[in-house]
């Protein structure tokens, strides 16, 4: 009975680890995407700022370009930049929380393996 309980506990820890690792990868991907958005907005702003106010500026909408005043485009890019930074900060917090949870699950697994050395042999025999 104890062997079955240990096996069940191991399977739960393993499922939890797989789930948390998947979520962490997803958050990291979202962070990379938002970093790209933030950088794109920053570079666009850097190109728009030195232009004179009466310069014709165009906004890309699908395959078309729409004439927009420079200040409108600057405001949109600044908002995108701020939104990206806020999202990145939120994702960073999520990433840190997930990393803590993964560390806790790893500790649980270590404790389980130390309590039941026989399960480590079973795990090794299953993976081969």
For each residue, the residues with C-beta under 8 A, 3 or more apart:
1: 4 5
2: 5 6
3: 6 7 118
4: 1 7 8
5: 1 2 8 9
6: 2 3 9 10 112 115 116 119
7: 3 4 10 11 119 122
8: 4 5 11 12
9: 5 6 12 13 112
10: 6 7 13 14 109 112 119 123
11: 7 8 14 15
12: 8 9 15 16
13: 9 10 16 17 105 108 109 112
14: 10 11 17 18 109
15: 11 12 18 19
16: 12 13 19 20 105
17: 13 14 20 21 102 105 106 109
18: 14 15 21 22
19: 15 16 22 23
20: 16 17 23 24 98 101 102 105
21: 17 18 24 25 102
22: 18 19 25 26
23: 19 20 26 27 98
24: 20 21 27 28 95 98 99 102
25: 21 22 28 29
26: 22 23 29 30
27: 23 24 30 31 91 94 95 98
28: 24 25 31 32 95
29: 25 26 32 33
30: 26 27 33 34 87 91
31: 27 28 34 35 88 91 92 95
32: 28 29 35 36
33: 29 30 36 37
34: 30 31 37 38 84 87 88 91
35: 31 32 38 39 84 88
36: 32 33 39 40
37: 33 34 40 41 80 84
38: 34 35 41 42 80 81 84 85 88
39: 35 36 42 43
40: 36 37 43 44
41: 37 38 44 45 77 78 80 81 84
42: 38 39 45 46 81
43: 39 40 46 47
44: 40 41 47 48 73 77
45: 41 42 48 49 74 77 78 81
46: 42 43 49
47: 43 44 50 51
48: 44 45 51 57 70 73 74 77
49: 45 46 74
50: 47
51: 47 48 55 57 70
52: 55
53: 70 71
54:
55: 51 52 70
56: 67
57: 48 51 67 68 69 70 73
58: 65 66 67 68
59: 65 66 68 72 73 76
60: 64 65
61: 64 65 66
62:
63:
64: 60 61
65: 58 59 60 61
66: 58 59 61
67: 56 57 58
68: 57 58 59 72 73
69: 57 72 73
70: 48 51 53 55 57 73 74
71: 53 74 75
72: 59 68 69 75 76
73: 44 48 57 59 68 69 70 76 77
74: 45 48 49 70 71 77 78
75: 71 72 78 79
76: 59 72 73 79 80
77: 41 44 45 48 73 74 80 81
78: 41 45 74 75 81 82
79: 75 76 82 83
80: 37 38 41 76 77 83 84
81: 38 41 42 45 77 78 84 85
82: 78 79 85 86
83: 79 80 86 87
84: 34 35 37 38 41 80 81 87 88
85: 38 81 82 88 89
86: 82 83 89 90
87: 30 34 83 84 90 91
88: 31 34 35 38 84 85 91 92
89: 85 86 92 93
90: 86 87 93 94
91: 27 30 31 34 87 88 94 95
92: 31 88 89 95 96
93: 89 90 96 97
94: 27 90 91 97 98
95: 24 27 28 31 91 92 98 99
96: 92 93 99 100
97: 93 94 100 101
98: 20 23 24 27 94 95 101 102
99: 24 95 96 102 103
100: 96 97 103 104
101: 20 97 98 104 105
102: 17 20 21 24 98 99 105 106
103: 99 100 106 107
104: 100 101 107 108
105: 13 16 17 20 101 102 108 109
106: 17 102 103 109 110
107: 103 104 110 111
108: 13 104 105 111 112
109: 10 13 14 17 105 106 112 113
110: 106 107 113 114
111: 107 108 114 115
112: 6 9 10 13 108 109 115 116 119
113: 109 110 116 117 119 120
114: 110 111 117
115: 6 111 112
116: 6 112 113 119 120
117: 113 114 120 121
118: 3 121 122
119: 6 7 10 112 113 116 122 123
120: 113 116 117 123 124
121: 117 118 124 125
122: 7 118 119 125 126
123: 10 119 120 126 127
124: 120 121 127 128
125: 121 122 128
126: 122 123
127: 123 124
128: 124 125
